Amino acid sequence: MTLEKLDNLVRIKQLKPEPPDQREFDGMVASAKRRLQDASLNGLSEEGRFS
């Protein structure tokens, strides 16, 4: 989806803009790194089993 389409959804009030949150972003990056590490293992971490 393009930014233009997202902006249109905000304009017609189908989406609400949210301010950026560095802590939330950092958490998502950390989670993605763990999952990438899991992908190379024969088994998954406990966290990976539930996602």
PDB file as gemmi writes it, atoms N, CA and C in Angstrom:
CRYST1    1.000    1.000    1.000  90.00  90.00  90.00 P 1                      
ATOM      1  N   MET A   1       0.852  -1.170   0.000  1.00  0.00           N  
ATOM      2  CA  MET A   1       0.000   0.000   0.000  1.00  0.00           C  
ATOM      3  C   MET A   1       0.900   1.237   0.000  1.00  0.00           C  
ATOM      4  N   THR A   2       0.531   2.184  -0.806  1.00  0.00           N  
ATOM      5  CA  THR A   2       1.350   3.396  -0.921  1.00  0.00           C  
ATOM      6  C   THR A   2       0.977   4.398   0.158  1.00  0.00           C  
ATOM      7  N   LEU A   3       1.883   5.338   0.392  1.00  0.00           N  
ATOM      8  CA  LEU A   3       1.598   6.396   1.361  1.00  0.00           C  
ATOM      9  C   LEU A   3       0.386   7.213   0.930  1.00  0.00           C  
ATOM     10  N   GLU A   4       0.222   7.392  -0.371  1.00  0.00           N  
ATOM     11  CA  GLU A   4      -0.934   8.146  -0.874  1.00  0.00           C  
ATOM     12  C   GLU A   4      -2.241   7.466  -0.454  1.00  0.00           C  
ATOM     13  N   LYS A   5      -2.291   6.154  -0.565  1.00  0.00           N  
ATOM     14  CA  LYS A   5      -3.498   5.423  -0.167  1.00  0.00           C  
ATOM     15  C   LYS A   5      -3.716   5.515   1.341  1.00  0.00           C  
ATOM     16  N   LEU A   6      -2.632   5.414   2.100  1.00  0.00           N  
ATOM     17  CA  LEU A   6      -2.765   5.544   3.553  1.00  0.00           C  
ATOM     18  C   LEU A   6      -3.222   6.941   3.941  1.00  0.00           C  
ATOM     19  N   ASP A   7      -2.657   7.961   3.296  1.00  0.00           N  
ATOM     20  CA  ASP A   7      -3.071   9.339   3.568  1.00  0.00           C  
ATOM     21  C   ASP A   7      -4.548   9.533   3.241  1.00  0.00           C  
ATOM     22  N   ASN A   8      -5.017   8.904   2.171  1.00  0.00           N  
ATOM     23  CA  ASN A   8      -6.430   9.005   1.821  1.00  0.00           C  
ATOM     24  C   ASN A   8      -7.301   8.382   2.905  1.00  0.00           C  
ATOM     25  N   LEU A   9      -6.887   7.250   3.450  1.00  0.00           N  
ATOM     26  CA  LEU A   9      -7.653   6.611   4.522  1.00  0.00           C  
ATOM     27  C   LEU A   9      -7.694   7.486   5.771  1.00  0.00           C  
ATOM     28  N   VAL A  10      -6.618   8.203   6.047  1.00  0.00           N  
ATOM     29  CA  VAL A  10      -6.615   9.147   7.169  1.00  0.00           C  
ATOM     30  C   VAL A  10      -7.593  10.286   6.866  1.00  0.00           C  
ATOM     31  N   ARG A  11      -7.540  10.786   5.644  1.00  0.00           N  
ATOM     32  CA  ARG A  11      -8.383  11.920   5.261  1.00  0.00           C  
ATOM     33  C   ARG A  11      -9.873  11.589   5.400  1.00  0.00           C  
ATOM     34  N   ILE A  12     -10.257  10.357   5.039  1.00  0.00           N  
ATOM     35  CA  ILE A  12     -11.672   9.974   5.140  1.00  0.00           C  
ATOM     36  C   ILE A  12     -11.991   9.322   6.496  1.00  0.00           C  
ATOM     37  N   LYS A  13     -11.056   9.452   7.426  1.00  0.00           N  
ATOM     38  CA  LYS A  13     -11.224   8.997   8.817  1.00  0.00           C  
ATOM     39  C   LYS A  13     -11.419   7.488   8.968  1.00  0.00           C  
ATOM     40  N   GLN A  14     -10.808   6.724   8.043  1.00  0.00           N  
ATOM     41  CA  GLN A  14     -10.798   5.274   8.170  1.00  0.00           C  
ATOM     42  C   GLN A  14      -9.578   4.805   8.958  1.00  0.00           C  
ATOM     43  N   LEU A  15      -8.556   5.658   9.028  1.00  0.00           N  
ATOM     44  CA  LEU A  15      -7.361   5.415   9.839  1.00  0.00           C  
ATOM     45  C   LEU A  15      -7.103   6.643  10.691  1.00  0.00           C  
ATOM     46  N   LYS A  16      -6.525   6.414  11.840  1.00  0.00           N  
ATOM     47  CA  LYS A  16      -6.157   7.513  12.729  1.00  0.00           C  
ATOM     48  C   LYS A  16      -4.634   7.615  12.760  1.00  0.00           C  
ATOM     49  N   PRO A  17      -4.082   8.792  12.485  1.00  0.00           N  
ATOM     50  CA  PRO A  17      -2.617   8.918  12.546  1.00  0.00           C  
ATOM     51  C   PRO A  17      -2.121   8.751  13.982  1.00  0.00           C  
ATOM     52  N   GLU A  18      -1.007   8.106  14.139  1.00  0.00           N  
ATOM     53  CA  GLU A  18      -0.399   7.891  15.457  1.00  0.00           C  
ATOM     54  C   GLU A  18       1.006   8.473  15.455  1.00  0.00           C  
ATOM     55  N   PRO A  19       1.400   9.105  16.552  1.00  0.00           N  
ATOM     56  CA  PRO A  19       2.768   9.621  16.619  1.00  0.00           C  
ATOM     57  C   PRO A  19       3.759   8.459  16.717  1.00  0.00           C  
ATOM     58  N   PRO A  20       4.972   8.663  16.219  1.00  0.00           N  
ATOM     59  CA  PRO A  20       5.973   7.593  16.325  1.00  0.00           C  
ATOM     60  C   PRO A  20       6.328   7.321  17.795  1.00  0.00           C  
ATOM     61  N   ASP A  21       6.679   6.077  18.074  1.00  0.00           N  
ATOM     62  CA  ASP A  21       7.039   5.663  19.429  1.00  0.00           C  
ATOM     63  C   ASP A  21       8.346   4.870  19.337  1.00  0.00           C  
ATOM     64  N   GLN A  22       9.441   5.474  19.754  1.00  0.00           N  
ATOM     65  CA  GLN A  22      10.758   4.845  19.623  1.00  0.00           C  
ATOM     66  C   GLN A  22      10.839   3.533  20.391  1.00  0.00           C  
ATOM     67  N   ARG A  23      10.241   3.482  21.579  1.00  0.00           N  
ATOM     68  CA  ARG A  23      10.288   2.253  22.385  1.00  0.00           C  
ATOM     69  C   ARG A  23       9.551   1.112  21.680  1.00  0.00           C  
ATOM     70  N   GLU A  24       8.405   1.421  21.085  1.00  0.00           N  
ATOM     71  CA  GLU A  24       7.659   0.403  20.347  1.00  0.00           C  
ATOM     72  C   GLU A  24       8.458  -0.072  19.131  1.00  0.00           C  
ATOM     73  N   PHE A  25       9.073   0.859  18.410  1.00  0.00           N  
ATOM     74  CA  PHE A  25       9.895   0.518  17.252  1.00  0.00           C  
ATOM     75  C   PHE A  25      11.064  -0.371  17.660  1.00  0.00           C  
ATOM     76  N   ASP A  26      11.769   0.006  18.720  1.00  0.00           N  
ATOM     77  CA  ASP A  26      12.909  -0.781  19.192  1.00  0.00           C  
ATOM     78  C   ASP A  26      12.475  -2.193  19.588  1.00  0.00           C  
ATOM     79  N   GLY A  27      11.310  -2.310  20.216  1.00  0.00           N  
ATOM     80  CA  GLY A  27      10.796  -3.623  20.589  1.00  0.00           C  
ATOM     81  C   GLY A  27      10.506  -4.491  19.376  1.00  0.00           C  
ATOM     82  N   MET A  28       9.958  -3.875  18.328  1.00  0.00           N  
ATOM     83  CA  MET A  28       9.672  -4.635  17.107  1.00  0.00           C  
ATOM     84  C   MET A  28      10.953  -5.097  16.428  1.00  0.00           C  
ATOM     85  N   VAL A  29      11.964  -4.247  16.413  1.00  0.00           N  
ATOM     86  CA  VAL A  29      13.249  -4.626  15.809  1.00  0.00           C  
ATOM     87  C   VAL A  29      13.883  -5.769  16.604  1.00  0.00           C  
ATOM     88  N   ALA A  30      13.843  -5.676  17.925  1.00  0.00           N  
ATOM     89  CA  ALA A  30      14.411  -6.738  18.766  1.00  0.00           C  
ATOM     90  C   ALA A  30      13.672  -8.055  18.536  1.00  0.00           C  
ATOM     91  N   SER A  31      12.352  -7.989  18.419  1.00  0.00           N  
ATOM     92  CA  SER A  31      11.553  -9.181  18.172  1.00  0.00           C  
ATOM     93  C   SER A  31      11.891  -9.801  16.815  1.00  0.00           C  
ATOM     94  N   ALA A  32      12.050  -8.976  15.803  1.00  0.00           N  
ATOM     95  CA  ALA A  32      12.401  -9.472  14.476  1.00  0.00           C  
ATOM     96  C   ALA A  32      13.776 -10.134  14.488  1.00  0.00           C  
ATOM     97  N   LYS A  33      14.722  -9.554  15.215  1.00  0.00           N  
ATOM     98  CA  LYS A  33      16.060 -10.156  15.294  1.00  0.00           C  
ATOM     99  C   LYS A  33      16.007 -11.531  15.947  1.00  0.00           C  
ATOM    100  N   ARG A  34      15.194 -11.679  17.003  1.00  0.00           N  
ATOM    101  CA  ARG A  34      15.055 -12.985  17.655  1.00  0.00           C  
ATOM    102  C   ARG A  34      14.465 -14.011  16.693  1.00  0.00           C  
ATOM    103  N   ARG A  35      13.471 -13.603  15.931  1.00  0.00           N  
ATOM    104  CA  ARG A  35      12.838 -14.534  14.995  1.00  0.00           C  
ATOM    105  C   ARG A  35      13.774 -14.930  13.856  1.00  0.00           C  
ATOM    106  N   LEU A  36      14.602 -14.007  13.430  1.00  0.00           N  
ATOM    107  CA  LEU A  36      15.600 -14.349  12.411  1.00  0.00           C  
ATOM    108  C   LEU A  36      16.598 -15.367  12.948  1.00  0.00           C  
ATOM    109  N   GLN A  37      16.996 -15.198  14.207  1.00  0.00           N  
ATOM    110  CA  GLN A  37      17.902 -16.171  14.815  1.00  0.00           C  
ATOM    111  C   GLN A  37      17.218 -17.525  14.920  1.00  0.00           C  
ATOM    112  N   ASP A  38      15.941 -17.532  15.302  1.00  0.00           N  
ATOM    113  CA  ASP A  38      15.191 -18.782  15.419  1.00  0.00           C  
ATOM    114  C   ASP A  38      15.106 -19.519  14.095  1.00  0.00           C  
ATOM    115  N   ALA A  39      15.037 -18.765  13.008  1.00  0.00           N  
ATOM    116  CA  ALA A  39      14.874 -19.390  11.699  1.00  0.00           C  
ATOM    117  C   ALA A  39      16.046 -20.302  11.351  1.00  0.00           C  
ATOM    118  N   SER A  40      17.201 -20.070  11.957  1.00  0.00           N  
ATOM    119  CA  SER A  40      18.361 -20.908  11.649  1.00  0.00           C  
ATOM    120  C   SER A  40      18.520 -22.073  12.624  1.00  0.00           C  
ATOM    121  N   LEU A  41      17.626 -22.200  13.585  1.00  0.00           N  
ATOM    122  CA  LEU A  41      17.705 -23.275  14.576  1.00  0.00           C  
ATOM    123  C   LEU A  41      16.812 -24.442  14.187  1.00  0.00           C  
ATOM    124  N   ASN A  42      17.171 -25.629  14.659  1.00  0.00           N  
ATOM    125  CA  ASN A  42      16.312 -26.793  14.439  1.00  0.00           C  
ATOM    126  C   ASN A  42      15.027 -26.682  15.243  1.00  0.00           C  
ATOM    127  N   GLY A  43      15.114 -26.114  16.439  1.00  0.00           N  
ATOM    128  CA  GLY A  43      13.944 -25.897  17.287  1.00  0.00           C  
ATOM    129  C   GLY A  43      13.713 -24.408  17.444  1.00  0.00           C  
ATOM    130  N   LEU A  44      12.590 -24.060  18.015  1.00  0.00           N  
ATOM    131  CA  LEU A  44      12.279 -22.647  18.221  1.00  0.00           C  
ATOM    132  C   LEU A  44      12.405 -22.266  19.688  1.00  0.00           C  
ATOM    133  N   SER A  45      12.647 -20.987  19.944  1.00  0.00           N  
ATOM    134  CA  SER A  45      12.623 -20.505  21.318  1.00  0.00           C  
ATOM    135  C   SER A  45      11.188 -20.561  21.830  1.00  0.00           C  
ATOM    136  N   GLU A  46      11.001 -20.464  23.149  1.00  0.00           N  
ATOM    137  CA  GLU A  46       9.641 -20.461  23.688  1.00  0.00           C  
ATOM    138  C   GLU A  46       8.830 -19.330  23.081  1.00  0.00           C  
ATOM    139  N   GLU A  47       9.423 -18.183  22.932  1.00  0.00           N  
ATOM    140  CA  GLU A  47       8.707 -17.048  22.347  1.00  0.00           C  
ATOM    141  C   GLU A  47       8.276 -17.359  20.921  1.00  0.00           C  
ATOM    142  N   GLY A  48       9.136 -18.022  20.172  1.00  0.00           N  
ATOM    143  CA  GLY A  48       8.825 -18.360  18.796  1.00  0.00           C  
ATOM    144  C   GLY A  48       7.691 -19.360  18.664  1.00  0.00           C  
ATOM    145  N   ARG A  49       7.518 -20.200  19.647  1.00  0.00           N  
ATOM    146  CA  ARG A  49       6.452 -21.205  19.595  1.00  0.00           C  
ATOM    147  C   ARG A  49       5.058 -20.584  19.638  1.00  0.00           C  
ATOM    148  N   PHE A  50       4.950 -19.417  20.226  1.00  0.00           N  
ATOM    149  CA  PHE A  50       3.640 -18.800  20.422  1.00  0.00           C  
ATOM    150  C   PHE A  50       3.362 -17.659  19.460  1.00  0.00           C  
ATOM    151  N   SER A  51       4.243 -17.428  18.522  1.00  0.00           N  
ATOM    152  CA  SER A  51       4.000 -16.312  17.587  1.00  0.00           C  
ATOM    153  C   SER A  51       3.623 -16.796  16.208  1.00  0.00           C  
TER     154      SER A  51                                                      
END                                                                             
